[in-house]
Amino acid sequence: MAEAKRYVPIGKGIARKGRPYIYLNVAMSVDGKLAPASRHFVPFSSRRDQELLMLLRTEADAVMAGARTVDLGKVDLGPGGERFKKLRAAKGLAEHNVRVIVSGSASLNPKAHIFTQRFSPIIVLTTSRARKQRVNALRKVADEVLVSGGAEIDFPEALNLLREKWNIRTLLCEGGGEINGGLFRANVVDRLFVTISPVIFGGANAPTLADGIGVTHVRDATQLELFSLKRHKHELFLVYDVRPRRNTPAATM
Ligand SMILES: NC(=O)c1ccc[n+]([C@@H]2O[C@H](COP(=O)([O-])OP(=O)(O)OC[C@H]3O[C@@H](n4cnc5c(N)ncnc54)[C@H](OP(=O)(O)O)[C@@H]3O)[C@@H](O)[C@H]2O)c1
């Protein structure tokens, strides 16, 4: 519980119509990488940071990740043990969060570990460019597969659907780099939690905080405001709010 007192809760100040409130959490090296160039999941941040991740999940109706984060590791995106479930209950949330996986071409492995963990619904977001066979294979293991019309996930539309159909008001995205980049490009992120661990990985192939297409011009960059900064030993815990742009799809709490 002492850990919970040090924890910065998500900002619930925004109450507008539309999509869920979206917050992202990453642990990164000082050079901005989410993993070494092997891209294999290796926990490199402190136990305190791993505790932070679990505490952030206690505020989420849904936890979301990209296909590679899910199928390259033993990931279940669940709420964790009894202590965390009690925190969820105290906040009026369901015992288990919904799990959302983004896989634009439905390349997500239907045999991934997450599909063996049946404690809460698993929703896959994909696109119409995905091969039917792959989509059908995922339909057999997921509770729902939502298909966006174009070649890319239409995040505002998909998030609205999650809000309406699954009553998801708060959604935590846990990476990796490609899905984070897509959410920033779609301009739907409200808050960003970044832990900077005192390591450098290097490597042009290592995933970074926001990958994918990115922006071409500085003027199109996502603008952040520092909400809080804490230091523990040699690790930094930063929380940023994303400055709303014009025509930003709004969150509903
Ligand atoms: N340090 C941390 O906090 C942290 C957190 C999470 C992950 N990681 C690391 O990050 C790496 C994984 O990151 P990653 O960037 O390679 O993969 P990722 O974002 O987890 O997943 C990429 C896949 O997700 C789908 N996807 C993501 N964004 C999409 C979009 N906008 N539209 C459609 N589909 C989208 C695509 O699936 P399809 O191929 O089906 O199109 C894509 O191939 C791993 O090394 C993992 O260990 C680190």
The ligand as a Tripos MOL2 file, in Angstrom:
@<TRIPOS>MOLECULE
LIG
   48    52     1     0     0
SMALL
NO_CHARGES

@<TRIPOS>ATOM
      1 N1          9.7900   -1.1500  -22.5070 N.am      1 LIG1
      2 C1          8.4760   -1.1710  -22.6030 C.2       1 LIG1
      3 O1          7.7530   -0.5040  -21.8570 O.2       1 LIG1
      4 C2          7.8510   -2.0290  -23.6560 C.ar      1 LIG1
      5 C3          6.4570   -2.1290  -23.7190 C.ar      1 LIG1
      6 C4          5.8980   -2.8950  -24.7350 C.ar      1 LIG1
      7 C5          6.7030   -3.5200  -25.6640 C.ar      1 LIG1
      8 N2          8.0480   -3.4070  -25.5500 N.ar      1 LIG1
      9 C6          8.9170   -4.0110  -26.5790 C.3       1 LIG1
     10 O2          8.5750   -3.4060  -27.8390 O.3       1 LIG1
     11 C7          8.7480   -4.3700  -28.8770 C.3       1 LIG1
     12 C8          7.4610   -4.5090  -29.6390 C.3       1 LIG1
     13 O3          7.1450   -3.2640  -30.2280 O.3       1 LIG1
     14 P1          6.8210   -3.1550  -31.7730 P.3       1 LIG1
     15 O4          6.7750   -1.7290  -32.1360 O.co2     1 LIG1
     16 O5          7.7460   -4.0450  -32.5070 O.co2     1 LIG1
     17 O6          5.4250   -3.8680  -31.8790 O.3       1 LIG1
     18 P2          3.9490   -3.5780  -31.3300 P.3       1 LIG1
     19 O7          3.5830   -2.1330  -31.4470 O.co2     1 LIG1
     20 O8          3.7630   -4.2560  -30.0290 O.co2     1 LIG1
     21 O9          3.1490   -4.4490  -32.3930 O.3       1 LIG1
     22 C9          3.3150   -4.1830  -33.7590 C.3       1 LIG1
     23 C10         2.2010   -4.8490  -34.5050 C.3       1 LIG1
     24 O10         0.9540   -4.3910  -33.9840 O.3       1 LIG1
     25 C11         0.1060   -4.0260  -35.0500 C.3       1 LIG1
     26 N3         -0.0360   -2.5690  -35.0700 N.ar      1 LIG1
     27 C12         0.5890   -1.6520  -34.2820 C.ar      1 LIG1
     28 N4          0.1600   -0.4070  -34.5860 N.ar      1 LIG1
     29 C13        -0.7530   -0.5470  -35.5590 C.ar      1 LIG1
     30 C14        -1.5540    0.3570  -36.2890 C.ar      1 LIG1
     31 N5         -1.5070    1.6920  -36.0770 N.pl3     1 LIG1
     32 N6         -2.3880   -0.1330  -37.2410 N.ar      1 LIG1
     33 C15        -2.4430   -1.4510  -37.4710 C.ar      1 LIG1
     34 N7         -1.7080   -2.3810  -36.8120 N.ar      1 LIG1
     35 C16        -0.8740   -1.9190  -35.8700 C.ar      1 LIG1
     36 C17         0.7470   -4.5370  -36.3100 C.3       1 LIG1
     37 O11         0.2700   -5.8780  -36.4290 O.3       1 LIG1
     38 P3          0.2160   -6.6400  -37.8480 P.3       1 LIG1
     39 O12         1.5960   -7.1390  -38.0730 O.co2     1 LIG1
     40 O13        -0.7840   -7.7300  -37.6570 O.co2     1 LIG1
     41 O14        -0.2080   -5.6280  -38.8850 O.co2     1 LIG1
     42 C18         2.2170   -4.4970  -35.9640 C.3       1 LIG1
     43 O15         3.0020   -5.4140  -36.6820 O.3       1 LIG1
     44 C19         9.1860   -5.6710  -28.1990 C.3       1 LIG1
     45 O16        10.5800   -5.7130  -28.2330 O.3       1 LIG1
     46 C20         8.6930   -5.4860  -26.7740 C.3       1 LIG1
     47 O17         9.4320   -6.2500  -25.8500 O.3       1 LIG1
     48 C21         8.6300   -2.6980  -24.5700 C.ar      1 LIG1
@<TRIPOS>BOND
     1     1     2 1
     2     2     3 2
     3     2     4 1
     4     4     5 ar
     5     4    48 ar
     6     5     6 ar
     7     6     7 ar
     8     7     8 ar
     9     8     9 1
    10     8    48 ar
    11     9    10 1
    12     9    46 1
    13    10    11 1
    14    11    12 1
    15    11    44 1
    16    12    13 1
    17    13    14 1
    18    14    15 2
    19    14    16 1
    20    14    17 1
    21    17    18 1
    22    18    19 2
    23    18    20 1
    24    18    21 1
    25    21    22 1
    26    22    23 1
    27    23    24 1
    28    23    42 1
    29    24    25 1
    30    25    26 1
    31    25    36 1
    32    26    27 ar
    33    26    35 ar
    34    27    28 ar
    35    28    29 ar
    36    29    30 ar
    37    29    35 ar
    38    30    31 1
    39    30    32 ar
    40    32    33 ar
    41    33    34 ar
    42    34    35 ar
    43    36    37 1
    44    36    42 1
    45    37    38 1
    46    38    39 2
    47    38    40 1
    48    38    41 1
    49    42    43 1
    50    44    45 1
    51    44    46 1
    52    46    47 1
@<TRIPOS>SUBSTRUCTURE
     1 LIG1         1 GROUP 0 **** ****
